[in-house]
Amino acid sequence: MKTHATRDKLIEIGADLIAEQGFNATGINAVLSRAGVPKGSFYHYFSSKEDFGLAVIDAFAEQYDARLTAIFEASDASPLERLRRYFAAGKADMLSCDHARGCLIGNLGQELSARSEVFRARLDQVFRAWERRLVACLEEARSAGEVPEDLDTEALAGFIMAGWEGAILRAKTVKSLAPMECFEAILFRQVLSGELPVAS
């Protein structure tokens, strides 16, 4: 039990440090020091720094998936209201860190995808799982008549994911929610109104 608790603590602290300064700049010794774990213990829990990084991604994805379940499977809101709650949660996260962290998966995607096929594949897997959540929500919205019947839900889910991650990055650089708010406004006022995109 203690072993699992220590491993979880290292992952939690590692996620915080990686979110603050990136994966490559996060040293193993810094993680161990903040966790209060003796130096040399790291390899008892992880075979390598890459193994540790993958564990951080998996833990974050699992925790975030629980949040997505609460948002997208809520029975007290329409599909598009659930989508608005998703954006609201993202904006609240950005405010809570004073526009400093952004999305851990997005940050790692930018930093590591071109350098490690293992990381690229795992991060892509996480993004695809998030996109499937969006597809399901948009299909519910289409069935409920909230969006046009000819809406291409898969294409739109990909567009939302790419646009939202870009808006998060921009919000970090300008230290303002304005890019995130702009993306959300255009999505609801123009894209979801039926102007774009439609199935070919």
C-alpha positions in Angstrom: 0.0 0.0 0.0 2.8 2.3 0.9 4.5 1.6 -2.4 1.5 2.5 -4.3 1.0 5.7 -2.3 4.6 6.7 -2.9 4.3 6.0 -6.6 1.1 8.1 -6.8 2.8 10.9 -5.0 5.7 11.0 -7.4 3.3 11.0 -10.3 1.2 13.8 -8.8 4.3 16.0 -8.1 5.8 15.1 -11.4 2.6 16.3 -13.2 2.8 19.6 -11.3 6.4 20.2 -12.2 6.0 19.1 -15.8 3.0 21.4 -16.1 5.1 24.3 -14.8 8.3 23.8 -16.7 8.0 21.0 -19.2 9.1 17.4 -19.3 12.7 17.9 -20.4 13.3 20.6 -17.8 11.9 18.5 -15.0 14.7 16.5 -13.3 14.1 13.3 -11.5 15.9 14.7 -8.4 13.6 17.6 -8.3 10.6 15.3 -8.2 12.1 13.1 -5.5 13.1 16.2 -3.4 9.7 17.7 -3.5 8.1 14.3 -2.7 10.5 13.8 0.2 11.5 10.4 -1.3 15.1 9.3 -0.9 17.3 9.7 -4.0 17.9 6.4 -5.7 14.3 5.3 -5.1 13.0 6.5 -8.4 13.9 3.4 -10.3 12.1 1.2 -7.8 8.9 2.6 -9.2 9.8 3.5 -12.8 12.2 1.9 -15.3 13.2 5.2 -16.9 12.2 8.8 -17.1 10.2 7.9 -20.2 8.3 5.3 -18.2 7.6 8.0 -15.6 6.4 10.4 -18.2 4.0 7.9 -19.6 2.7 7.2 -16.1 2.1 10.9 -15.6 0.1 11.0 -18.9 -1.9 8.0 -17.9 -2.7 9.3 -14.5 -3.7 12.7 -15.9 -5.8 11.1 -18.6 -7.6 8.9 -16.1 -8.4 11.8 -13.7 -9.5 14.1 -16.6 -11.7 11.4 -18.0 -13.6 11.3 -14.8 -14.2 15.0 -15.2 -15.3 14.6 -18.7 -17.7 11.8 -17.7 -19.3 14.2 -15.1 -19.7 16.9 -17.8 -20.7 15.0 -20.8 -22.9 12.4 -19.2 -24.8 14.9 -17.0 -28.6 14.2 -17.2 -29.6 17.7 -16.2 -28.3 19.5 -19.3 -28.8 19.4 -23.0 -25.9 18.3 -25.3 -24.9 21.8 -26.2 -25.2 23.0 -22.5 -22.8 20.1 -21.7 -20.4 21.4 -24.3 -20.6 24.9 -22.7 -19.8 23.3 -19.4 -16.7 21.7 -20.9 -15.5 25.1 -22.1 -16.4 26.7 -18.7 -14.3 24.1 -16.9 -11.4 24.8 -19.2 -11.6 28.5 -18.6 -11.8 28.0 -14.8 -8.7 25.8 -15.0 -6.9 28.6 -16.9 -7.9 31.2 -14.3 -6.9 29.0 -11.4 -3.3 28.9 -12.6 -3.2 32.5 -13.7 -2.8 31.5 -17.3 0.5 29.7 -16.6 -0.1 26.0 -17.3 -2.7 25.4 -19.9 -3.4 21.8 -20.9 -0.8 19.2 -19.8 -1.5 16.9 -22.7 -1.3 19.8 -25.2 1.9 21.0 -23.6 3.5 17.6 -23.9 2.2 17.2 -27.4 4.1 20.3 -28.4 7.2 19.4 -26.6 7.6 15.7 -27.2 5.6 14.6 -30.3 8.5 15.3 -32.7 11.1 13.7 -30.5 9.5 10.5 -29.2 7.2 8.2 -31.2 6.2 6.5 -27.9 5.0 9.8 -26.4 3.5 10.9 -29.7 1.4 7.8 -29.9 0.2 7.9 -26.3 -0.7 11.6 -26.5 -2.6 11.0 -29.7 -4.5 8.2 -28.0 -5.6 10.6 -25.3 -6.6 13.3 -27.7 -8.6 10.8 -29.7 -10.5 9.7 -26.6 -11.4 13.3 -25.9 -12.5 13.7 -29.5 -14.8 10.7 -29.1 -16.5 12.4 -26.2 -17.1 15.4 -28.4 -18.4 13.3 -31.2 -20.9 11.6 -28.9 -22.1 15.0 -27.5 -22.5 16.4 -31.0 -24.4 13.4 -32.2 -26.8 13.8 -29.3 -27.1 17.4 -30.2 -27.9 16.5 -33.8 -30.5 13.9 -32.6 -32.1 16.5 -30.3 -32.3 19.1 -33.1 -29.9 21.5 -31.5 -27.6 21.5 -34.5 -28.2 20.9 -38.3 -28.9 17.3 -39.4 -26.0 17.4 -41.9 -23.4 18.4 -39.4 -20.2 16.3 -39.8 -19.8 15.4 -36.1 -16.4 13.7 -36.5 -14.9 16.6 -38.5 -16.3 19.1 -36.1 -15.0 17.2 -33.0 -11.5 17.3 -34.5 -12.0 21.0 -35.3 -13.1 21.8 -31.7 -10.2 19.9 -30.2 -7.6 21.5 -32.4 -9.2 25.0 -32.0 -9.7 24.7 -28.3 -6.1 23.5 -27.7 -4.8 26.4 -29.8 -7.0 28.9 -27.9 -5.6 27.5 -24.6 -2.0 28.0 -25.9 -2.9 31.6 -27.0 -4.5 32.3 -23.7 -1.2 31.4 -22.0 0.8 33.8 -24.2 -1.5 36.8 -23.7 -2.4 35.9 -20.1 -6.1 36.3 -20.8 -9.2 34.2 -21.4 -10.0 36.2 -24.5 -8.8 33.7 -27.1 -10.8 30.9 -25.4 -13.9 33.1 -25.2 -13.5 34.1 -28.8 -13.2 30.5 -30.0 -16.3 29.5 -28.0 -18.3 32.4 -29.3 -17.5 31.8 -32.9 -18.2 28.0 -32.5 -21.7 28.6 -31.1 -22.7 31.6 -33.2 -21.4 30.5 -36.6 -20.2 26.9 -36.8 -22.9 25.3 -34.8 -25.5 27.5 -36.5 -25.0 25.4 -39.6 -22.7 27.6 -41.7 -19.7 25.2 -41.2 -18.8 22.4 -41.4 -21.2 20.1 -43.2 -20.8 16.6 -44.5 -19.6 16.3 -48.1 
